[in-house]
Amino acid sequence: MSGETELYVNPLKGAGNSYVVSTGASVTLPAKETIPGAGWVAWDGADEIEATTGHMVGVVEVDSEGKAKKGGIATVTAAE
């Protein structure tokens, strides 16, 4: 099932930083201090994300230069 899923990130991003997300059957986090590649898109930290139940969603906090600082991966449970 595909639909919208909510994410909760704790701790919140640092001042001047932002989030990027990626979804799919598998997601690999970028190495620290690298710029996430294709498939990672900006996320405001609040909007629901379109994803498929059973797939993965990755969230990465990036600094003002777009370099990965920290992140995590979770399994999606989408709402219709």
C-alpha positions in Angstrom: 0.0 0.0 0.0 1.3 3.5 -0.8 0.2 6.6 1.0 1.4 9.3 3.3 3.5 8.6 6.4 4.5 10.9 9.2 8.0 11.1 10.6 9.2 12.3 14.0 12.9 13.2 14.4 14.5 13.4 17.8 16.7 15.3 18.5 15.7 18.1 16.2 18.1 19.5 13.6 20.8 22.0 14.6 20.5 25.7 13.9 21.2 26.4 10.2 20.8 22.7 9.2 18.0 21.1 7.2 16.7 17.6 6.4 16.8 15.4 3.3 14.8 12.2 2.9 14.9 9.1 0.6 12.4 6.2 0.3 12.6 2.9 -1.4 12.8 -0.9 -1.0 16.2 -0.2 0.5 17.9 3.0 1.6 21.6 3.5 2.4 22.6 6.5 4.5 25.4 8.7 3.1 28.7 8.8 5.0 29.2 11.6 7.5 30.5 14.8 5.9 29.5 13.7 2.4 26.7 15.3 0.3 23.8 12.9 -0.2 23.4 11.8 -3.8 20.5 11.2 -6.2 17.3 10.2 -4.6 17.6 12.4 -1.5 15.2 15.3 -1.5 14.6 18.3 0.9 12.1 17.8 3.7 10.8 20.5 6.0 10.6 18.2 9.1 6.8 18.4 9.3 5.1 17.4 6.0 4.0 13.8 5.5 6.0 11.8 3.0 4.7 9.7 0.2 5.9 6.1 0.7 5.1 2.5 0.4 4.4 0.2 3.4 7.3 -2.1 4.1 9.8 0.1 2.2 12.4 2.1 4.0 12.6 5.9 4.7 15.9 7.5 5.5 16.3 11.0 7.1 19.6 12.8 7.1 20.4 16.1 8.8 22.6 18.2 6.5 24.5 21.4 7.2 24.4 24.6 5.2 26.9 23.1 2.7 24.7 20.0 2.3 27.0 17.7 4.1 25.5 14.8 6.1 25.8 15.2 9.9 23.6 12.4 11.2 20.6 10.3 10.1 18.5 7.2 10.5 16.4 4.7 8.7 12.9 3.4 9.5 10.4 1.0 8.0 7.3 2.7 6.5 3.8 2.1 7.6 1.7 4.3 5.2 -1.8 5.6 5.8 -4.3 5.6 2.9 
